[in-house]
Amino acid sequence: MFTLTRSEHNPILSPTKDHPWEAAAAFNGCPIIHNKDLYLVYRAMSEPQLLREPHIRMSVIARAKEMKEKRHFTDRKVLVKPDAAFDKFGCEDPRVTRLDDKYYIFYTALGGYPFSAENIRTAVAISKDLDTITEKHQITPFNSKGIAMFPERINGKIGLLLTVNTDHPPDDICYAEFEKPEDMWSPEYWAEWMKNLDAHKISIRRWPDDHLELGAAPVKTELGWLVVYSHIQKYGSDHVVFGIEVVLLDLKNPRNVIGRTKGPFMVPDAYYELIGQVPNIVFPSGALIRDDKLEIYYGATDTYCAVATIPLDNLLKSITGHEKTLVTRFPGNPIIAPRPGFAWEARGTLNPAAIDLDGSIHLLYRAAADNNISTLGYARSEDGLSIDERSDKPAYFPRMDFEKMGCEDPRLVPIGDRIYMSYTAYDGVTPCVAVTSITRKDFLAKKWGAWTEPQVITPPGIANKDSTFLPETVNGKYMVFHRVNESVCVDFLNSLDFSKDRINECIEILSPRRGMWDGGKVGLAAPPVKTKEGWLMLYHGVSWSTTYRVGAVLLDLKDPTIVKARTVIPLFEPHAEYEHKGIVPNVVFPCGFVVRGKTAFMYYGAADNVIGVATMKVSALLKTLET
């Protein structure tokens, strides 16, 4: 598990009219250390050349120097110009590596127009000082992009990664090695190399229509070569998603994959990644390790340079499988299942709320009858795992017209001497959020007739679900969570008198990340738990494949509308048979989260049929949310 944090200074480089050669764009930057200073070598693009045919935006390769204040750059100048036959229509997307006191700047060379697979090649420019280019060479005689050199020799040889057939898909990231630099631009070498292309491929494609391209030059770690690359889903369709991933290659044989991320850990989300010359693009172009973090430099919307960081140790543990198991299923799962002879829960028992009172964890779970109308059943556990008591009749059932087709997915929060239950009330047309409450004393005495008359707190005619309250006020107001459409929203109420105060705003705090595991929709799972680092909140995410998984976010203590950290990969996902097979397959859906000492208990519905419990150490979960 790990998190990704975009720099607060993003975009770190933007186009400027002060330099005509970068008036339209400054993007796809690659960092390199020179004389102890960090330089960013990047693609710069002019406005269309109106007095020259063709009227295209011309790309050059420029460089900028980082100031003492990190993420701020100055001294911007052109480094590589399109002045050779093989790059006369543009120099794009540099990756720079230092080897033997020289800087090798690899780039995409455009040698013809209109652009096609026949005139897009790779090239290299060589410099000793990042000010003057001493020589340039075309590298590949065939279509390729995304090329970079390893920063040291491997088994005595120079190593390259390159992306072959980028404009004649399917493309592949491949490995090549050379005895001496001159071999890199030898047509004879490449002719021989292409005869056995399949042997050079690094197999990391997931789906046939995925598009791959090398992002950053390899970065050396103790465990292997860390390579950041672009993994584009549904390439060529109207639903294309640009994602960023990482693969770890063997130090001695980079053709061997040691580990990789489970899916994209970054997709377009920030405004500068959504709006620009080419909307909805994040494209990795450089990486380095600094302050125990992997810094990933990337282009945003083919307009800006930006950077994001990942704690290195967490990343490496995640992709190598050395990460300790964070969430442990109870071997006795499922702890609650439909019982023969109880018609009110015959179709399924699922999605339990949980609250810890007087030495027991109390569950209110959704129980579906054969007519698919849901009521809420009661169960109690002293150790949090085994069920010690379970009711024969519903503890809560529909009483009002707005919930005549069911009371679903409850969450319980203690506020003062009362316990507030929010749930999805369904009238058969539009789900809404309803709230009722009961005194702590009556709850423990199981006086279920003491529930107050439920009141709808969401606007009419708008589907709303997944609601709960923060157990403490924020600046004197009650913070209520809810889900509208695909996102988690909040609002603030002056009181808990729902005849006067109801939800009328959707302050969005969490949205789907298109192309990632939570790209379809997200919803609050259980009431947030207060820690020293922030409010710990679980949420469910749904992918394009409709699998339900669980993630975690950390909300700011003073302003819980601020998401401080969010898990990049799922915290929990369907694995056991009872989570894969049921009324709705491939679903884990928690509504209860209770902390006892150092251990958290997560109660969840599995495949909309049974209930399970899983445990985790709070400290370990918080560590994964470090930024």
ChimeraX attribute file (.defattr): number of C-alpha atoms within 10 A of each C-alpha:
attribute: neighborCount
match mode: 1-to-1
recipient: residues
	/A:1	22
	/A:2	26
	/A:3	21
	/A:4	22
	/A:5	17
	/A:6	17
	/A:7	14
	/A:8	11
	/A:9	12
	/A:10	18
	/A:11	22
	/A:12	20
	/A:13	25
	/A:14	17
	/A:15	20
	/A:16	15
	/A:17	12
	/A:18	8
	/A:19	15
	/A:20	13
	/A:21	23
	/A:22	28
	/A:23	19
	/A:24	24
	/A:25	28
	/A:26	28
	/A:27	32
	/A:28	32
	/A:29	36
	/A:30	30
	/A:31	26
	/A:32	21
	/A:33	13
	/A:34	14
	/A:35	7
	/A:36	7
	/A:37	11
	/A:38	18
	/A:39	23
	/A:40	25
	/A:41	30
	/A:42	32
	/A:43	31
	/A:44	34
	/A:45	28
	/A:46	21
	/A:47	17
	/A:48	15
	/A:49	12
	/A:50	10
	/A:51	7
	/A:52	8
	/A:53	8
	/A:54	13
	/A:55	11
	/A:56	16
	/A:57	20
	/A:58	22
	/A:59	28
	/A:60	25
	/A:61	27
	/A:62	26
	/A:63	23
	/A:64	22
	/A:65	21
	/A:66	18
	/A:67	14
	/A:68	10
	/A:69	7
	/A:70	10
	/A:71	18
	/A:72	15
	/A:73	18
	/A:74	13
	/A:75	10
	/A:76	17
	/A:77	17
	/A:78	19
	/A:79	20
	/A:80	28
	/A:81	18
	/A:82	19
	/A:83	12
	/A:84	15
	/A:85	12
	/A:86	22
	/A:87	26
	/A:88	17
	/A:89	26
	/A:90	26
	/A:91	28
	/A:92	28
	/A:93	29
	/A:94	34
	/A:95	29
	/A:96	29
	/A:97	21
	/A:98	19
	/A:99	14
	/A:100	10
	/A:101	9
	/A:102	13
	/A:103	20
	/A:104	27
	/A:105	27
	/A:106	29
	/A:107	28
	/A:108	25
	/A:109	29
	/A:110	27
	/A:111	22
	/A:112	17
	/A:113	13
	/A:114	10
	/A:115	12
	/A:116	14
	/A:117	16
	/A:118	17
	/A:119	21
	/A:120	27
	/A:121	26
	/A:122	31
	/A:123	28
	/A:124	25
	/A:125	21
	/A:126	21
	/A:127	20
	/A:128	15
	/A:129	13
	/A:130	20
	/A:131	13
	/A:132	13
	/A:133	17
	/A:134	10
	/A:135	10
	/A:136	18
	/A:137	18
	/A:138	22
	/A:139	24
	/A:140	23
	/A:141	18
	/A:142	18
	/A:143	20
	/A:144	28
	/A:145	28
	/A:146	28
	/A:147	31
	/A:148	27
	/A:149	25
	/A:150	22
	/A:151	19
	/A:152	16
	/A:153	16
	/A:154	15
	/A:155	11
	/A:156	11
	/A:157	15
	/A:158	20
	/A:159	21
	/A:160	19
	/A:161	26
	/A:162	25
	/A:163	22
	/A:164	28
	/A:165	19
	/A:166	21
	/A:167	16
	/A:168	12
	/A:169	14
	/A:170	15
	/A:171	20
	/A:172	24
	/A:173	24
	/A:174	22
	/A:175	20
	/A:176	19
	/A:177	21
	/A:178	16
	/A:179	12
	/A:180	10
	/A:181	13
	/A:182	10
	/A:183	15
	/A:184	23
	/A:185	18
	/A:186	15
	/A:187	15
	/A:188	11
	/A:189	13
	/A:190	17
	/A:191	13
	/A:192	10
	/A:193	15
	/A:194	13
	/A:195	9
	/A:196	10
	/A:197	14
	/A:198	12
	/A:199	12
	/A:200	18
	/A:201	20
	/A:202	18
	/A:203	13
	/A:204	14
	/A:205	17
	/A:206	11
	/A:207	9
	/A:208	10
	/A:209	15
	/A:210	19
	/A:211	22
	/A:212	26
	/A:213	26
	/A:214	27
	/A:215	33
	/A:216	33
	/A:217	31
	/A:218	28
	/A:219	18
	/A:220	18
	/A:221	13
	/A:222	8
	/A:223	15
	/A:224	22
	/A:225	22
	/A:226	26
	/A:227	21
	/A:228	26
	/A:229	25
	/A:230	23
	/A:231	27
	/A:232	25
	/A:233	22
	/A:234	17
	/A:235	18
	/A:236	12
	/A:237	9
	/A:238	7
	/A:239	11
	/A:240	17
	/A:241	23
	/A:242	24
	/A:243	24
	/A:244	25
	/A:245	20
	/A:246	23
	/A:247	22
	/A:248	25
	/A:249	22
	/A:250	15
	/A:251	18
	/A:252	12
	/A:253	13
	/A:254	23
	/A:255	18
	/A:256	14
	/A:257	16
	/A:258	18
	/A:259	20
	/A:260	21
	/A:261	18
	/A:262	16
	/A:263	17
	/A:264	24
	/A:265	20
	/A:266	23
	/A:267	24
	/A:268	23
	/A:269	15
	/A:270	13
	/A:271	13
	/A:272	22
	/A:273	23
	/A:274	17
	/A:275	16
	/A:276	17
	/A:277	14
	/A:278	12
	/A:279	16
	/A:280	21
	/A:281	26
	/A:282	30
	/A:283	33
	/A:284	31
	/A:285	32
	/A:286	33
	/A:287	27
	/A:288	20
	/A:289	16
	/A:290	11
	/A:291	8
	/A:292	11
	/A:293	17
	/A:294	20
	/A:295	23
	/A:296	25
	/A:297	28
	/A:298	28
	/A:299	29
	/A:300	32
	/A:301	24
	/A:302	26
	/A:303	29
	/A:304	28
	/A:305	30
	/A:306	29
	/A:307	25
	/A:308	18
	/A:309	21
	/A:310	21
	/A:311	22
	/A:312	18
	/A:313	13
	/A:314	19
	/A:315	21
	/A:316	25
	/A:317	16
	/A:318	20
	/A:319	18
	/A:320	16
	/A:321	12
	/A:322	10
	/A:323	14
	/A:324	10
	/A:325	10
	/A:326	16
	/A:327	17
	/A:328	14
	/A:329	17
	/A:330	15
	/A:331	11
	/A:332	11
	/A:333	18
	/A:334	20
	/A:335	15
	/A:336	22
	/A:337	18
	/A:338	20
	/A:339	14
	/A:340	8
	/A:341	8
	/A:342	12
	/A:343	15
	/A:344	24
	/A:345	27
	/A:346	19
	/A:347	23
	/A:348	27
	/A:349	28
	/A:350	33
	/A:351	32
	/A:352	35
	/A:353	32
	/A:354	29
	/A:355	21
	/A:356	18
	/A:357	13
	/A:358	9
	/A:359	10
	/A:360	15
	/A:361	21
	/A:362	26
	/A:363	27
	/A:364	28
	/A:365	32
	/A:366	33
	/A:367	33
	/A:368	26
	/A:369	19
	/A:370	12
	/A:371	11
	/A:372	15
	/A:373	22
	/A:374	30
	/A:375	25
	/A:376	28
	/A:377	24
	/A:378	21
	/A:379	19
	/A:380	21
	/A:381	17
	/A:382	16
	/A:383	12
	/A:384	24
	/A:385	21
	/A:386	16
	/A:387	16
	/A:388	12
	/A:389	12
	/A:390	15
	/A:391	11
	/A:392	12
	/A:393	15
	/A:394	18
	/A:395	19
	/A:396	18
	/A:397	20
	/A:398	20
	/A:399	12
	/A:400	14
	/A:401	12
	/A:402	22
	/A:403	25
	/A:404	16
	/A:405	20
	/A:406	28
	/A:407	28
	/A:408	30
	/A:409	29
	/A:410	29
	/A:411	30
	/A:412	28
	/A:413	22
	/A:414	20
	/A:415	17
	/A:416	11
	/A:417	10
	/A:418	15
	/A:419	20
	/A:420	25
	/A:421	22
	/A:422	31
	/A:423	27
	/A:424	24
	/A:425	30
	/A:426	24
	/A:427	17
	/A:428	13
	/A:429	10
	/A:430	15
	/A:431	24
	/A:432	27
	/A:433	29
	/A:434	26
	/A:435	22
	/A:436	18
	/A:437	20
	/A:438	20
	/A:439	19
	/A:440	17
	/A:441	12
	/A:442	15
	/A:443	19
	/A:444	14
	/A:445	9
	/A:446	13
	/A:447	13
	/A:448	15
	/A:449	12
	/A:450	13
	/A:451	18
	/A:452	13
	/A:453	12
	/A:454	21
	/A:455	18
	/A:456	21
	/A:457	20
	/A:458	21
	/A:459	14
	/A:460	11
	/A:461	10
	/A:462	12
	/A:463	17
	/A:464	21
	/A:465	26
	/A:466	28
	/A:467	31
	/A:468	27
	/A:469	25
	/A:470	19
	/A:471	19
	/A:472	15
	/A:473	16
	/A:474	15
	/A:475	10
	/A:476	11
	/A:477	14
	/A:478	18
	/A:479	21
	/A:480	21
	/A:481	26
	/A:482	26
	/A:483	23
	/A:484	20
	/A:485	14
	/A:486	16
	/A:487	20
	/A:488	24
	/A:489	23
	/A:490	23
	/A:491	19
	/A:492	22
	/A:493	19
	/A:494	14
	/A:495	14
	/A:496	14
	/A:497	10
	/A:498	17
	/A:499	10
	/A:500	10
	/A:501	13
	/A:502	20
	/A:503	19
	/A:504	13
	/A:505	13
	/A:506	16
	/A:507	15
	/A:508	16
	/A:509	15
	/A:510	22
	/A:511	19
	/A:512	20
	/A:513	21
	/A:514	22
	/A:515	24
	/A:516	23
	/A:517	27
	/A:518	27
	/A:519	19
	/A:520	21
	/A:521	24
	/A:522	27
	/A:523	28
	/A:524	28
	/A:525	29
	/A:526	31
	/A:527	29
	/A:528	27
	/A:529	18
	/A:530	18
	/A:531	14
	/A:532	8
	/A:533	14
	/A:534	21
	/A:535	22
	/A:536	23
	/A:537	20
	/A:538	26
	/A:539	24
	/A:540	27
	/A:541	30
	/A:542	21
	/A:543	19
	/A:544	14
	/A:545	10
	/A:546	17
	/A:547	21
	/A:548	27
	/A:549	24
	/A:550	26
	/A:551	22
	/A:552	25
	/A:553	22
	/A:554	25
	/A:555	24
	/A:556	17
	/A:557	17
	/A:558	11
	/A:559	12
	/A:560	18
	/A:561	17
	/A:562	13
	/A:563	16
	/A:564	18
	/A:565	22
	/A:566	22
	/A:567	21
	/A:568	26
	/A:569	22
	/A:570	19
	/A:571	19
	/A:572	19
	/A:573	19
	/A:574	20
	/A:575	12
	/A:576	12
	/A:577	12
	/A:578	22
	/A:579	25
	/A:580	18
	/A:581	16
	/A:582	16
	/A:583	14
	/A:584	14
	/A:585	19
	/A:586	24
	/A:587	28
	/A:588	28
	/A:589	33
	/A:590	30
	/A:591	30
	/A:592	29
	/A:593	27
	/A:594	21
	/A:595	17
	/A:596	13
	/A:597	8
	/A:598	10
	/A:599	14
	/A:600	20
	/A:601	24
	/A:602	27
	/A:603	30
	/A:604	28
	/A:605	28
	/A:606	33
	/A:607	27
	/A:608	26
	/A:609	28
	/A:610	26
	/A:611	28
	/A:612	27
	/A:613	26
	/A:614	21
	/A:615	20
	/A:616	18
	/A:617	17
	/A:618	18
	/A:619	13
	/A:620	16
	/A:621	19
	/A:622	18
	/A:623	13
	/A:624	22
	/A:625	24
	/A:626	19
	/A:627	16
